[in-house]
Amino acid sequence: MPQIYIMAVITLVFSVALWGGLTFLFTGHQKKYFWLLLLGLPLSAVANLLLKSLAIIAVGRAAHVQPGLGLAAPIWFLAFKVLVTPLVEEPVKVLPLLLRQARKMVTNQASALWAGFVLGVSFGLGEACFIAYAVAQNDPYSSLPWYAFTGFLNERIMACFAHGILTAVLVIGLQRGGRYILYGSLTAIGLHLFLNAPTVMYQFQWISYELYNTSIVIPFIVLAMIFERMRRATRELKDDPSGKEIVYWQRQDTG
């Protein structure tokens, strides 16, 4: 058995303990969000193996772009391949909210924050499994010991956190309703592009490996600041007796 799977299990356990513990702590020891961790697990595979691949193939065929060109492909097609990831993944991550039981949990901005965060972490956990499987199919990596994949561990733990924040932004927009749905969607997509920017620039050979290693931490710092700002905002709104939140889905469900 490829030992990347051992590191994948360690990654899943550590990520659930860390980000689940963070949720448990900041929500006042509430356990109601934890079952959402199961809902997003298959969605990364759906997004990558089905939706993103189909979109890229369809656009490539329609524009007569030959497959396998890599960086030699037209610049607009390369830009599309960069854009397709957030355009597909961000809507996919909130699909579990189509379930009435999950949707009923989102009654205010605080619950939207934590439901979205947990759904994003769930997507990240599934993405870790998907990437581990892809790595296991690569012969040069299949013979490496499990402890050689510490980079995978660190990257996937932070990716779970990032997905959680991006999904929280979108779910808060959905909960508030109206124009905030558009704002939340565009913000989540824009932040996703910002998160991927160092990797994309390195793949396009625009920056050196050293600069890539330095710049990769910047988006995570920005996302952490946004997360803390959202957390404080929802706490202040809850504590303010005059604060009024738009309970969009509750209004919809009750007619």
C-alpha positions as CSV (number, residue, x, y, z in Angstrom):
1,M,0.0,0.0,0.0
2,P,1.4,3.4,-0.9
3,Q,2.3,5.1,2.4
4,I,0.8,8.4,1.3
5,Y,-2.4,6.9,2.6
6,I,-0.9,6.7,6.1
7,M,-0.1,10.4,5.9
8,A,-3.6,11.1,4.5
9,V,-5.2,9.4,7.6
10,I,-2.9,11.5,9.9
11,T,-3.9,14.6,8.0
12,L,-7.6,13.9,8.3
13,V,-7.4,13.2,12.0
14,F,-5.3,16.3,12.7
15,S,-7.5,18.5,10.6
16,V,-10.7,17.4,12.2
17,A,-9.2,17.8,15.6
18,L,-7.8,21.2,14.9
19,W,-10.6,22.9,12.9
20,G,-13.4,20.9,14.6
21,G,-11.9,21.9,18.0
22,L,-11.7,25.6,16.8
23,T,-15.4,25.4,15.9
24,F,-16.3,23.8,19.1
25,L,-14.5,26.4,21.1
26,F,-15.7,29.5,19.3
27,T,-19.4,28.4,19.1
28,G,-19.6,27.9,22.9
29,H,-19.1,24.1,22.8
30,Q,-21.8,23.4,20.3
31,K,-21.7,20.0,18.6
32,K,-24.5,20.6,16.1
33,Y,-22.2,21.5,13.2
34,F,-20.1,18.4,13.2
35,W,-22.4,16.2,11.1
36,L,-21.8,18.7,8.3
37,L,-18.2,17.3,8.1
38,L,-19.6,14.3,6.3
39,L,-21.5,16.2,3.6
40,G,-18.6,17.7,1.7
41,L,-16.3,14.7,1.5
42,P,-17.2,13.5,-2.0
43,L,-17.6,17.0,-3.5
44,S,-13.9,17.6,-4.4
45,A,-13.9,14.4,-6.5
46,V,-17.1,15.5,-8.2
47,A,-15.7,19.0,-8.9
48,N,-12.3,17.7,-10.2
49,L,-13.2,14.5,-12.0
50,L,-16.5,15.6,-13.4
51,L,-17.4,19.3,-13.5
52,K,-14.0,21.0,-14.0
53,S,-12.8,18.3,-16.5
54,L,-16.0,18.5,-18.5
55,A,-15.9,22.4,-18.6
56,I,-12.3,22.4,-19.8
57,I,-12.9,19.7,-22.4
58,A,-16.1,21.4,-23.7
59,V,-14.5,24.9,-24.0
60,G,-11.3,23.4,-25.6
61,R,-13.3,21.5,-28.2
62,A,-15.6,24.4,-29.0
63,A,-12.5,26.7,-29.5
64,H,-10.5,23.9,-31.3
65,V,-7.7,24.1,-28.7
66,Q,-5.6,20.9,-28.9
67,P,-5.3,19.0,-25.6
68,G,-2.0,18.7,-23.9
69,L,-0.5,22.0,-25.0
70,G,0.4,23.1,-21.5
71,L,1.7,26.6,-21.4
72,A,1.7,26.7,-25.2
73,A,-2.1,26.9,-25.2
74,P,-3.7,30.3,-26.0
75,I,-3.5,32.7,-23.1
76,W,-7.3,33.1,-22.8
77,F,-7.6,29.3,-22.4
78,L,-4.9,29.3,-19.7
79,A,-6.8,32.0,-17.9
80,F,-10.0,30.0,-18.2
81,K,-8.3,27.0,-16.6
82,V,-7.3,29.2,-13.8
83,L,-10.8,30.6,-13.3
84,V,-12.6,27.4,-13.6
85,T,-11.4,26.1,-10.2
86,P,-13.1,28.8,-8.1
87,L,-16.0,29.1,-10.4
88,V,-16.8,25.4,-10.0
89,E,-15.6,24.7,-6.4
90,E,-17.3,27.6,-4.6
91,P,-20.8,26.7,-5.7
92,V,-20.2,23.0,-5.2
93,K,-19.1,23.4,-1.6
94,V,-22.5,24.8,-0.6
95,L,-24.6,22.1,-2.4
96,P,-25.2,20.3,1.0
97,L,-27.4,23.3,1.9
98,L,-29.9,22.0,-0.6
99,L,-30.8,19.5,2.2
100,R,-33.5,21.0,4.3
101,Q,-31.9,19.8,7.6
102,A,-28.7,21.5,6.7
103,R,-30.3,24.7,5.5
104,K,-32.4,25.0,8.6
105,M,-29.2,25.3,10.7
106,V,-28.4,28.6,8.9
107,T,-30.7,31.0,10.8
108,N,-28.4,34.0,11.3
109,Q,-25.0,35.3,10.4
110,A,-23.2,33.5,13.2
111,S,-24.7,30.1,12.3
112,A,-23.9,30.9,8.6
113,L,-20.3,31.5,9.5
114,W,-19.9,28.2,11.3
115,A,-22.0,26.1,9.0
116,G,-20.1,27.5,6.0
117,F,-16.7,27.0,7.8
118,V,-17.4,23.3,8.6
119,L,-18.7,22.6,5.1
120,G,-15.5,24.1,3.6
121,V,-13.4,22.1,6.0
122,S,-15.3,19.0,4.9
123,F,-14.6,19.8,1.2
124,G,-10.9,20.2,2.2
125,L,-10.9,16.8,3.9
126,G,-12.3,15.2,0.7
127,E,-9.8,17.1,-1.4
128,A,-7.0,15.6,0.8
129,C,-8.3,12.1,0.1
130,F,-8.6,12.9,-3.6
131,I,-5.0,14.3,-3.9
132,A,-3.6,11.3,-1.8
133,Y,-5.2,8.9,-4.3
134,A,-3.7,10.9,-7.2
135,V,-0.3,10.8,-5.6
136,A,-0.5,7.1,-5.0
137,Q,-1.0,6.5,-8.7
138,N,2.4,8.1,-9.4
139,D,5.1,5.4,-9.3
140,P,8.0,7.7,-8.1
141,Y,6.0,8.6,-5.0
142,S,4.4,5.2,-4.3
143,S,7.6,3.8,-2.7
144,L,8.3,6.7,-0.4
145,P,7.8,6.3,3.4
146,W,4.9,8.0,5.0
147,Y,7.1,10.6,6.8
148,A,8.3,11.9,3.4
149,F,4.9,13.5,2.9
150,T,5.0,16.1,5.7
151,G,4.6,18.8,3.0
152,F,1.3,17.1,2.1
153,L,0.3,17.3,5.8
154,N,1.0,21.0,6.2
155,E,-0.5,22.0,2.9
156,R,-3.8,20.1,3.4
157,I,-4.3,21.3,6.9
158,M,-4.0,24.9,5.8
159,A,-6.1,24.1,2.7
160,C,-9.0,22.9,4.9
161,F,-8.8,26.2,6.8
162,A,-8.8,28.2,3.6
163,H,-11.8,26.3,2.2
164,G,-13.6,26.8,5.4
165,I,-13.2,30.6,5.3
166,L,-14.1,30.8,1.6
167,T,-17.3,28.8,2.1
168,A,-18.2,30.8,5.2
169,V,-18.0,34.0,3.2
170,L,-20.4,32.6,0.6
171,V,-22.8,31.1,3.1
172,I,-23.1,34.4,5.0
173,G,-23.9,36.0,1.7
174,L,-26.6,33.4,1.0
175,Q,-28.1,33.8,4.5
176,R,-28.3,37.6,4.2
177,G,-30.0,37.3,0.8
178,G,-30.6,39.8,-2.0
179,R,-27.5,41.5,-3.4
180,Y,-25.4,39.9,-0.6
181,I,-25.7,36.6,-2.5
182,L,-23.8,38.1,-5.4
183,Y,-21.3,39.9,-3.1
184,G,-20.6,36.7,-1.2
185,S,-20.2,34.7,-4.4
186,L,-17.8,37.2,-6.0
187,T,-15.8,37.6,-2.8
188,A,-15.4,33.9,-2.3
189,I,-14.3,33.4,-5.9
190,G,-11.9,36.4,-5.8
191,L,-10.3,35.2,-2.5
192,H,-9.9,31.7,-4.1
193,L,-8.1,33.2,-7.0
194,F,-5.9,35.2,-4.6
195,L,-5.2,32.1,-2.7
196,N,-4.1,30.3,-5.8
197,A,-2.1,33.2,-7.2
198,P,1.4,32.2,-6.0
199,T,0.9,28.6,-7.3
200,V,-0.3,29.9,-10.7
201,M,2.5,32.4,-11.1
202,Y,5.1,29.7,-10.2
203,Q,3.5,27.3,-12.7
204,F,3.6,30.0,-15.4
205,Q,7.3,30.5,-14.5
206,W,6.6,34.1,-13.6
207,I,8.3,33.8,-10.1
208,S,11.1,31.7,-8.7
209,Y,10.7,28.8,-6.4
210,E,12.2,30.9,-3.5
211,L,9.7,33.7,-4.1
212,Y,6.9,31.1,-4.3
213,N,7.8,29.7,-1.0
214,T,7.8,33.1,0.6
215,S,4.6,34.4,-1.1
216,I,2.5,31.3,-0.5
217,V,1.9,32.3,3.2
218,I,0.5,35.8,2.4
219,P,-3.0,34.6,1.2
220,F,-3.4,32.5,4.3
221,I,-2.5,35.4,6.6
222,V,-5.1,37.6,4.8
223,L,-7.7,34.8,5.0
224,A,-7.0,34.4,8.7
225,M,-7.6,38.1,9.2
226,I,-10.8,38.0,7.3
227,F,-12.0,35.0,9.4
228,E,-11.3,36.8,12.6
229,R,-13.1,39.9,11.4
230,M,-16.2,37.8,10.4
231,R,-16.1,36.0,13.8
232,R,-15.9,39.3,15.7
233,A,-18.7,40.9,13.6
234,T,-21.1,38.0,14.2
235,R,-20.3,38.0,17.9
236,E,-20.9,41.8,18.2
237,L,-24.1,41.5,16.3
238,K,-25.3,38.8,18.6
239,D,-24.4,40.8,21.7
240,D,-26.0,44.0,20.4
241,P,-29.7,43.9,21.6
242,S,-30.6,46.4,18.8
243,G,-28.9,44.4,16.0
244,K,-31.2,43.0,13.4
245,E,-30.1,40.2,11.2
246,I,-31.8,39.1,8.0
247,V,-33.0,35.5,8.4
248,Y,-33.4,34.9,4.7
249,W,-33.9,31.2,4.6
250,Q,-36.1,31.1,7.6
251,R,-38.3,33.7,6.0
252,Q,-38.4,31.6,2.8
253,D,-39.3,28.4,4.6
254,T,-42.1,29.9,6.6
255,G,-43.6,31.5,3.5
